Amino acid sequence: MLMLVVIGFLSFETSVGAFSTLDTRLDEKPVTLTVLGTNSFVGETASGRQFTQSRIVSSPDIRIHKFVLGETFFYISDRGIVLAQGDLEAISIYLALG
């Protein structure tokens, strides 16, 4: 399964744990996108910001990717968007969503 997020007009706001009042607007349009392998991508937005998306676990049973744009990152999975402080926490949340 290949998962790809295209930066469109996505915005979200949350106040979960250390993410108090995280207000992130990902409204930059991508101008380049390069596939680096079957599970990772890199690209650049119209304003010149680099973004990446990569699978954090190579298990076929765990489908979760880390999306990074500048200093902002979050996790995208087949179970929804996961906000975590790191990969291990994201995997734990993913498994709890079971």
Backbone bond lengths (Angstrom), bond angles and torsions (degrees), N, CA, C in turn:
res aa  C-N    CA-C-N  psi(-1)  N-CA   C-N-CA  omega(-1)  CA-C   N-CA-C  phi
1 M - - - 1.445 - - 1.518 108.43 -
2 L 1.299 116.70 130.48 1.454 122.72 -179.20 1.516 107.91 -111.29
3 M 1.331 117.56 123.06 1.442 122.68 -178.99 1.520 109.43 -114.16
4 L 1.298 117.38 135.24 1.454 121.25 179.42 1.509 109.37 -143.19
5 V 1.302 116.14 131.73 1.455 121.18 174.70 1.510 107.38 -100.87
6 V 1.299 116.84 128.18 1.457 120.80 173.61 1.511 105.97 -100.69
7 I 1.308 116.15 126.84 1.458 120.14 -178.66 1.517 107.50 -68.00
8 G 1.284 115.37 114.96 1.454 121.06 179.39 1.502 108.67 -119.78
9 F 1.288 116.45 -123.43 1.450 121.09 178.38 1.520 108.08 -117.76
10 L 1.320 114.65 67.45 1.451 122.67 -178.31 1.514 108.15 -103.10
11 S 1.299 116.39 129.80 1.461 118.89 172.56 1.518 108.16 -141.32
12 F 1.301 115.85 146.87 1.452 119.70 176.94 1.513 108.88 -149.21
13 E 1.316 115.29 158.71 1.459 120.76 179.35 1.518 107.03 -138.99
14 T 1.304 116.90 140.07 1.455 120.50 -179.00 1.516 109.93 -150.10
15 S 1.293 116.38 165.86 1.463 121.08 172.89 1.524 107.53 -142.22
16 V 1.305 116.82 69.15 1.453 123.40 -177.93 1.521 108.73 -111.00
17 G 1.309 117.34 119.64 1.467 122.34 177.05 1.515 112.68 50.91
18 A 1.324 115.90 -123.36 1.461 121.49 -177.33 1.522 112.79 -74.87
19 F 1.316 116.46 -3.68 1.462 119.88 -179.25 1.520 111.42 -93.75
20 S 1.314 117.99 29.30 1.450 120.15 -176.37 1.521 111.07 -54.35
21 T 1.294 114.33 124.18 1.457 124.57 179.11 1.530 112.59 53.74
22 L 1.300 115.34 46.46 1.459 119.68 172.79 1.520 106.59 -76.61
23 D 1.290 117.12 110.48 1.463 122.27 179.30 1.513 106.47 -118.14
24 T 1.296 115.74 100.04 1.455 120.97 -174.09 1.516 109.59 -114.95
25 R 1.286 117.12 128.79 1.454 121.33 177.17 1.525 108.06 -114.76
26 L 1.307 113.90 112.94 1.459 120.20 179.76 1.516 107.59 -104.52
27 D 1.307 115.48 72.42 1.457 119.65 -174.95 1.523 112.40 -112.05
28 E 1.310 116.16 21.60 1.458 119.95 178.90 1.517 110.01 -90.49
29 K 1.304 115.90 135.99 1.460 120.63 -179.20 1.529 110.44 -84.64
30 P 1.342 116.76 133.43 1.467 119.03 177.63 1.530 110.80 -73.45
31 V 1.326 116.70 141.87 1.471 120.45 175.69 1.523 111.16 -113.66
32 T 1.341 116.79 -22.22 1.460 120.31 174.28 1.514 109.08 -134.34
33 L 1.324 115.62 152.07 1.456 122.04 175.68 1.516 107.32 -151.12
34 T 1.331 116.17 123.78 1.459 121.66 -179.18 1.522 108.71 -123.05
35 V 1.318 116.17 129.25 1.458 121.45 175.99 1.522 107.39 -84.29
36 L 1.341 116.82 122.72 1.460 121.39 -177.72 1.522 112.02 -96.07
37 G 1.272 118.29 -8.72 1.455 124.96 -178.39 1.507 107.36 171.80
38 T 1.290 116.44 -168.83 1.464 118.11 -177.91 1.521 112.59 -73.60
39 N 1.323 117.60 -14.54 1.461 119.59 -175.29 1.519 115.41 -129.58
40 S 1.329 119.24 16.27 1.457 118.92 178.80 1.524 111.81 -149.41
41 F 1.330 113.57 152.13 1.454 122.43 -177.19 1.518 108.68 -139.44
42 V 1.300 116.77 155.10 1.457 122.57 172.42 1.523 106.91 -141.75
43 G 1.303 116.31 147.38 1.452 119.55 179.90 1.511 111.09 -159.81
44 E 1.321 114.15 -177.50 1.459 120.70 179.85 1.518 108.60 -137.70
45 T 1.332 115.55 142.73 1.459 120.50 179.89 1.532 110.27 -89.25
46 A 1.312 115.59 172.45 1.459 121.06 -179.92 1.527 112.19 -60.40
47 S 1.339 117.12 -27.61 1.463 119.76 179.52 1.528 112.64 -89.17
48 G 1.346 117.07 2.66 1.453 120.86 176.76 1.518 115.49 92.35
49 R 1.330 117.31 6.82 1.467 120.34 178.75 1.523 109.98 -83.41
50 Q 1.323 116.37 136.26 1.459 121.04 179.26 1.525 109.58 -85.74
51 F 1.333 116.30 143.69 1.449 120.74 173.28 1.520 108.70 -131.69
52 T 1.327 115.44 153.51 1.455 121.09 177.53 1.520 109.24 -136.91
53 Q 1.301 114.72 155.11 1.452 121.63 171.80 1.514 106.82 -141.69
54 S 1.330 116.58 125.81 1.458 119.49 -178.86 1.520 110.43 -145.02
55 R 1.309 114.64 147.19 1.457 121.19 177.05 1.528 107.94 -73.81
56 I 1.328 117.53 135.52 1.464 119.33 -175.17 1.528 112.80 -98.42
57 V 1.319 118.11 -13.06 1.462 122.67 177.90 1.517 107.49 -135.24
58 S 1.317 116.69 136.61 1.466 119.12 -177.56 1.528 113.07 -94.88
59 S 1.315 117.22 20.30 1.464 121.70 177.36 1.532 109.48 -84.83
60 P 1.330 117.93 135.10 1.463 119.50 178.73 1.529 112.60 -67.05
61 D 1.344 117.79 -17.99 1.466 121.51 -179.60 1.519 113.61 -86.57
62 I 1.327 117.37 -13.97 1.469 121.79 -179.21 1.521 107.70 -118.15
63 R 1.325 115.68 110.00 1.469 120.51 -178.01 1.524 109.31 -112.92
64 I 1.326 114.70 89.68 1.465 120.85 179.77 1.526 108.71 -140.32
65 H 1.329 115.76 134.72 1.460 123.00 -179.27 1.520 109.55 -120.95
66 K 1.322 116.13 149.04 1.463 122.21 174.19 1.520 107.59 -99.50
67 F 1.323 116.15 126.76 1.456 122.44 178.13 1.523 107.36 -109.91
68 V 1.332 116.85 127.09 1.465 121.81 -178.00 1.523 109.15 -126.98
69 L 1.320 116.36 128.36 1.464 123.01 174.02 1.517 106.47 -132.30
70 G 1.322 116.38 108.03 1.468 119.91 -175.65 1.509 109.25 64.29
71 E 1.327 117.26 -124.72 1.466 121.81 178.63 1.525 112.21 -95.25
72 T 1.322 117.06 -2.79 1.457 121.80 -178.95 1.516 109.71 -90.66
73 F 1.325 116.80 135.16 1.459 119.77 173.84 1.517 110.32 -145.21
74 F 1.308 114.88 153.49 1.455 122.66 173.38 1.514 107.23 -156.80
75 Y 1.303 116.38 176.24 1.451 121.55 -174.98 1.526 109.62 -117.78
76 I 1.323 115.55 140.28 1.453 122.57 -179.49 1.520 107.15 -119.63
77 S 1.322 116.23 131.13 1.457 118.99 -178.70 1.516 110.30 -139.56
78 D 1.313 114.92 175.31 1.453 119.72 175.28 1.523 110.93 -73.10
79 R 1.331 117.48 -3.47 1.464 122.73 177.93 1.526 111.80 -111.03
80 G 1.323 117.13 8.34 1.455 121.50 177.65 1.515 112.83 117.00
81 I 1.328 115.73 -175.70 1.461 122.33 178.72 1.522 108.48 -81.71
82 V 1.327 116.34 134.66 1.460 122.51 -179.69 1.527 108.27 -118.51
83 L 1.323 116.37 127.51 1.464 121.54 174.98 1.518 107.50 -104.06
84 A 1.304 116.62 121.00 1.461 121.93 -177.80 1.517 109.32 -148.27
85 Q 1.333 116.26 162.18 1.455 121.00 -179.75 1.521 112.53 -84.32
86 G 1.312 117.74 -12.17 1.460 120.80 -179.67 1.516 111.00 -168.78
87 D 1.327 115.16 175.33 1.458 121.07 -175.64 1.525 113.19 -61.57
88 L 1.327 117.37 -45.23 1.460 120.77 -177.84 1.528 111.34 -61.93
89 E 1.322 116.10 -42.90 1.471 120.25 178.02 1.528 110.04 -64.80
90 A 1.313 117.53 -40.46 1.468 121.29 179.34 1.529 111.06 -62.24
91 I 1.319 117.11 -42.37 1.462 120.86 178.70 1.530 110.15 -65.14
92 S 1.329 117.03 -41.00 1.468 121.00 178.31 1.525 111.23 -61.31
93 I 1.327 116.63 -44.12 1.471 120.62 178.01 1.521 110.03 -64.39
94 Y 1.324 116.45 -44.06 1.462 121.33 178.30 1.535 110.92 -55.85
95 L 1.324 116.83 -47.98 1.467 120.60 -178.79 1.531 111.22 -66.45
96 A 1.336 117.63 -34.19 1.461 120.92 178.09 1.527 111.65 -68.48
97 L 1.336 116.95 -27.63 1.468 120.32 178.71 1.529 111.87 -72.76
98 G 1.331 115.28 -14.99 1.444 127.86 -179.79 1.429 119.49 0.21
